[in-house]
């Protein structure tokens, strides 16, 4: 089974509740007596996941600058929401039905109708947005809809008056979603519909990997099959963005300030992950553990 939905869950969505462990997806990056924290995140969480593992809280308290993938507060503005809708929608005279095979479109319509939604309700949207919406609907059906790690720390940083930065613009992030699946529309929708049937079990497996910071499992769940089955999506969503972020992360590693960088967990692992990139450049990368763990 192709695991494209696992990547979407990692980048955009939620995981169910598993007790906290002594290790988690927070790393400390050391360079010439300076350091920063790098944390893998989930962008939507069950309320049962709070409070977060103490390593997240400790790294936040020690950091003067909190860095996100993009401007979390700005994403909530009417302007950004409008730009998102325009980018992920087809223009007049075009629709999802026109780019999908008849068989795939009928399967999608049937799935929506089982949810009490008209079968053509998502016709205006491009495949990347349709995939995200289908997954969100299923997560909500499972009772999972709370804000994730990024939004949580964005609110905390705003209230605490901490400096917030981002690695990419809102426009750049929107474009990744808008263009996802171009040329593989059928494969993307079919994979999503297939994984939806096992989403609850998939989430349980994902949360264990994320909670423990198990890089091998994270690679297996989020990266390996994505690279094999959807190489263009892998390059666009993971490789290109990691490479664009890396020079910025290097500058932060040499600064006097301590930063906490929060990015989707899929960006950290695998052969093109940020952890490997840092290690190959000679940075000391260690799992962050609280004293006594």
Order of alpha helices (4+ residues) and beta strands (2+ residues): alpha-beta-beta-beta-alpha-beta-alpha-alpha-alpha-alpha-alpha-beta-alpha-beta-alpha-alpha-alpha-alpha-alpha-alpha-alpha-beta-alpha-beta
